[in-house]
Amino acid sequence: MIISSPTDYRLAAKKRLPRFLFDYIDGAAVTEGTMRSNVEALQSIALRQRVLQGGGNPTLESEILGSQWKLPIALGPVGATGMYARRGEVQAAKAAEHAGIPYTLSTVGVCPIEEVAAGANGEQWSQLYVLKDRGYMKNSLERAWENGMKTLVFTVDMPLPGSRYRDAHSGMSGPNATMRQYLQACLHPHWAIDVGLQGRPLSFGNIEKYTGHRMTMDDYMGFLSKNFDPSIAWNDLEWIRDSWKGNLVIKGILDKEDAREAVRMGADGIIVSNHGGRQLDGAKPTARVLPDIAETVGDDLTVLADSGIRSGLDVVRMMALGAKGVLLGRSYIYALAAGGQQGVTNLLKLIEADMKVTMCLIGANSPDEITADRLDKVVR
């Protein structure tokens, strides 16, 4: 099919992937209302169109968290990325390197830290969940640092997995899940050969490096269910700040009081995020809470955002609402599933072109000029 916009990759991914994988990345919690609201809230943000502002070729380079990015965009952490393309985490990291932006490796990646670090040379970040197994957390921090990952994305909005009903219907979980996944794979031979066979081992390499044994999908689900820690509080996290020498970015902030806690903790940045609607269905869209949070923390730390971003126009909207930059999730996984590294590279080019058009039409010549006065209306 012809790819002419970022959203075209969703349909391309749906055609290529077994249902259980497509629905896992495409779905969200309960009624999926927050996921839809993320997109709708962003689309409701109106920008002020300006004319004769003298800027015809905006630059997109930004300095964020002490690094120079060619675009104010990073690839966010997505679990099981290696299920969507052959050794998918490495391909995504290479695409990010080519674009001059950071790549974030998920705690539950198929490819381990060592493989991703050896496979690409760009800036790489490491994600970590709040888990009961402090030994695993310490091991992950040490391995990330040893392999050159100097920014930690500490994800705090998943004390328990959200209720994702679509996964049980699709075969990702529930009765006879393994058999259903096998049958679906047989109906998608291109994926089955390229990823299912040639992309092995399809296991969770980051966790395996710690446990020392192969982690199947069932093992992975068991490890997470035993290790998520809903009782943890802010003061339990001080050892992370004390032991991590690099940038510490807290992901999953939706409330300005939690943003203040991140400042008190000594975080270098936060990611305003509702996990793409995959956790609390009914949570406010990121675009609605971002302005208040950005105003609350001011210059005390760097504010990034995700959830609902589908275009370069959406990136500009998030930045006008107060984000210094954004993270992509679903949108780049669709592209990775459809076209591998080249798919992600092309997606980023489409977003870059869209950003330049949008910036030209609002009279912004650089990311620093995408400020609140570019907004015509903020829907709260």
C-alpha positions, 0 to 999 in steps of 0.5 A: 500500500502507499504510505503518505501519512503517519496514520497509514502505517496502522493499516499496514501493520494490521495487515501484516501482524497476527491479531494478538500482536496488533490488538496488543499494541492497538488496544488500551484499558477497559472501554479504551475511552482514554486512548480515544480521548488522547487523540481527540483532545490533541485534535481539539487544540487550535493554533494561531495561524500567522502570515508574513512572519519571514520564516520559511525553513524552520530548524527542528534541532533542540537541546534536551536533557543536555543532548542535541536532538535533530528533532524534539522527539524520542522513541519511547519504551514499548514492551515486546518490540521484538515481536513486531519486527525481526530483532525489533528493538535493534531496528528501532534503535538504528532508525533513531540513530539515523534520525539523530534522536534517542531510543528508549529500551523497554524493561520487557524488551525482546532484545537485551540491553547488550544487544541493542547497545552493540547494534546501534550507536545513537543515544539510548535510554533505558526504562525501568518499572517499579518492581518488588525484586530490587535485585533485578532493578539494581542489575538493570541499572548497572547493565544500562550504565555499563552499556552507555545508557545514561538516561533512565526512564523510570515508569511509575504509572504501572503499580499493576497492569491495567485491565486490557480486555482486548488481549483476552479476546485476541489471544494475547492472554486467556484460555488456550492463548498459546494455541490461538497465537500459533494459529494466527501466526500461520495465517500471517506467513510473512510475519511468521517467517521474518519474525517468528522464525528468523527473529528468534529467540522470541523471549524477554532478553532483558529479564533473562539476563537476570533470571538466567533462564529462558522467559516465555510469554507465560514466564514473562506474565508470571514474573510481572504479576509477582513483581509489580509493587502497588504499595511503593511510595515516593520515599521508597524511590530515593535509592534510585536517585542516589544510585543513578548517576545519569539523567533520571526521568519519571514517566507517568505523571498526570497530576501537578502534585506528583510533578512537585514530588518529582522535583523534590525527588531530584528528577531531571525530567518528567514525562506527562503521560497516561500510558496511552490509555493502557492503565486507568481508563477514565484518566484525563488526556495528556493534552488536558493536564500538560499546561498546568503541570508545565506551569507548576514545575517551571524550569525546575526540570524538563517536561516531556509528553506522550499519548495520542501523538499521531503527526508532526502537527500533534508534536507542535501542539504538545510543545505549545502546551508546555512540553520541551519534546515528546515520545512516540509509542504506538505510531512508531511500532505500527511503522516498525511492524509494517516496514522495519527500520526503514518504516520508522525512518520514513515515519520520522521524515513524515513527522519532520516534514509535517512539523516544518509546515506547521511551524511555518504556518504559525510563524515559529522558526525553531522549537524554542518559539513553539510557546503558549502564545501560538495557541488559539484555544486550550480545551481543558 
